[in-house]
Amino acid sequence: MNETAPTLSLSAATRVAALKLRQGKPDIKLRLSVVGGGCSGFQYRFGFDETVAEDDLVVERDGVAMLIDATSLPFLGGAVIDYTETLGAAAFQVKNPNAQSSCGCGSSFSVFSV
């Protein structure tokens, strides 16, 4: 697995900053975790959290923080978390060099081993 820390793109940081402002919650952070399931074995789960757990990795960019728990971190080494908007959809995306394969929706993936 890739040992490099995950990063947050400028687009993702800008979107989180806008959501923080819109919700009036300056302390919320983007939380990314990896859970079992999906059509490829694992899937990404995005959410917001105001609490930093003791085992969280905190990734910061432009005043925005992303939290990744210790269990999910081995699956996300070297990943870039991005935010994209197209005519049909807008979503956070994970560009993960550890993913052996992924499904068409991009929210689930498989790996050889961790």
MOFEN-V134023 format. One line per field, one symbol per residue. psi: psi as a letter, one per 30 degrees, with the letter a starting at -180 (. if undefined). burial: 1 if it has 16 or more other C-alpha atoms within 10 Angstrom, else 0. A space follows every 50 residues. Layout:
BEGIN
psi: ???
burial: ???
END
This chain:
BEGIN
psi: lkfkkllkleeeeeeeeeeeeefhifgkkkkklklkalfgellkkkakkf kjlegkkjkkkhgkkkkkleefeffgkglkklkkkleflklkljjjffke lllefgfllllel.
burial: 00000111000111111011000000011111110000010111000100 01000111100001111110011111111111100000000111011110 11000011111000
END
